[in-house]
């Protein structure tokens, strides 16, 4: 239950920070991406759990991803120019691979 609360708080924080920056769509998109990643982590954990005891590994990884997304949102709030530059580099990299 604690990891669920942390993940929900991170999602709310991401949306709040994106709204404060004037781009709530980015926060919603990041939240949607995080939900998809958590779904993938859950499926992988479910499959691996059939063969070995994973314990709380899935919850820990999902919480770490949520915290990473929240820290990225905070970084965007603190240093928006640096994040824009990083986003441009990522866009160029993705266009080159496509």
NORGIUR-V444749 format. One record per pair of residues at least 12 apart in sequence whose C-alpha atoms are under 8 Angstrom apart, sorted by the first residue. I is the first residue (numbers start at 1). J is the second residue. D is the distance in Angstrom with one decimal. If there is no record, write none. Layout:
i->I j->J d->D
i->I j->J d->D
//
This chain:
i->3 j->59 d->6.5
i->3 j->60 d->7.6
i->3 j->63 d->6.1
i->6 j->63 d->6.9
i->6 j->66 d->8.0
i->7 j->62 d->7.8
i->7 j->63 d->5.9
i->7 j->66 d->5.6
i->7 j->67 d->7.6
i->10 j->66 d->5.9
i->10 j->67 d->6.3
i->10 j->69 d->7.6
i->10 j->70 d->5.4
i->11 j->31 d->5.8
i->11 j->66 d->7.3
i->11 j->70 d->7.3
i->13 j->70 d->6.6
i->14 j->27 d->5.4
i->14 j->30 d->7.5
i->14 j->31 d->7.3
i->14 j->69 d->7.3
i->14 j->70 d->5.5
i->14 j->73 d->5.6
i->14 j->74 d->7.9
i->15 j->27 d->4.3
i->15 j->28 d->6.1
i->15 j->31 d->7.5
i->17 j->73 d->6.4
i->17 j->74 d->7.0
i->17 j->77 d->6.8
i->18 j->73 d->7.2
i->21 j->77 d->6.9
i->30 j->69 d->7.5
i->34 j->65 d->7.5
i->34 j->66 d->6.8
i->34 j->69 d->7.7
i->37 j->62 d->7.8
i->38 j->62 d->5.7
i->41 j->58 d->6.3
i->41 j->61 d->7.7
i->41 j->62 d->6.8
i->42 j->58 d->6.4
i->45 j->57 d->7.8
i->45 j->58 d->5.7
//
